[in-house]
Amino acid sequence: MRTRNEHKEQLVKEKAIEMIVKLGFDGFSMQKLAKLAGVSPATLYIYYKDKEDLLVQLGAEETQRLTTMLLKDFSSDMHFEAGMRIQWRNRAEYWLSNPLKATFLEQIRHSHYRDKVYNAVSTDFVEAMSNFLQNANDRQELCPMENEVFWSIAYAPLYNLIRFHTEGISLAGKPFQFSEALMWQTFDVVMKALKQNKT
């Protein structure tokens, strides 16, 4: 029986993500991946049962890496603004440092692999965020709103800044580069929209 080679396996993962981002799931095949990674097709089947197994494992591994990063320095007991500040910092760090992997995760999220990937991932992040929002509501730090409204306001502005940065251009057609100053200026506006006005 052939043994796993960690270096080759890592290379296969990197090339698989590159191929999926470039060609999509329909353009991806084990044959093409083997050629791109410089390994024999038989080598891939040491690591994965088939194409679906590869995609689910890859998606689950990267989703878990993302959620671990999002929970860095974060606690569900934090006051709302402090916790949100850490969430914005962690999300920006991941998306700006891993643009290819972030794009891959977006593709997974909009594919039929989504449920299988999410079922293979720890629920720590979902539980932490649910508890965080419940605590913020209990302390009356948040304006009353539906969850979908909250998620749309809470993070979409950050992701738009990152999208402008990735594309290198603003809506006005001018060159655009992400900066912490712009991120925190946007964050302050989002906080005003979400926080309960107690005056």
C-alpha positions, 0 to 999 in steps of 0.5 A: 500500500502506498503511503501519504506524502504530506508535501505532495498532499499540500501541493494537491490541495493548493492546485485544486483550489487554484483550478476551482477558482479559475475553472469552477466546479464544472471545469475541475477534474481529477485528471486535470488536477493530477497533471497540474500538480505533477502527480499521477492520477493514482496518487490522488486516490491515496488521499481521496475516494473521488472528486466529491470527497476531495472537494468536501474535505478541502472545503471543510478543512478551509472552512474550519481554518477560517472559523478558527481564525474568526474566533481568535481573541474573541469571546461571546461574553464581550460587549457588542462593539468590542466583539464586533471590532475583533470580528471585523479585524479577523475577517479582514485579515483572512480575506486580505491574506487569503484571497484565493481561498476566500474565493474558493469558500464563496464558491463552496457556499453557493454549490451543492457541496455546501451542506456536506462541507458544513456538516463536517465542520465544528459548530463552535463558531455558530454557537459563539456568534449566537451566544454573542448576539444573545448577550448583546440583546440581553444587555440591550446593546442592539437595535431590535431587528431580524437576524438577516437584517443584522447580518446584512448590515454587520458585515456587507460593508466590510466585504464591499471594501475588500471587493473594491480592494481586490478589484483595485477600483472604486465605484467611481472608477478611481484606483482603490486600496484597502486601509485600516483607516477606511475600515474603521471609519466604515465600522463606526458607521455600521455601529451607529446603525446597529447599536441601541440608542440609549439617550 
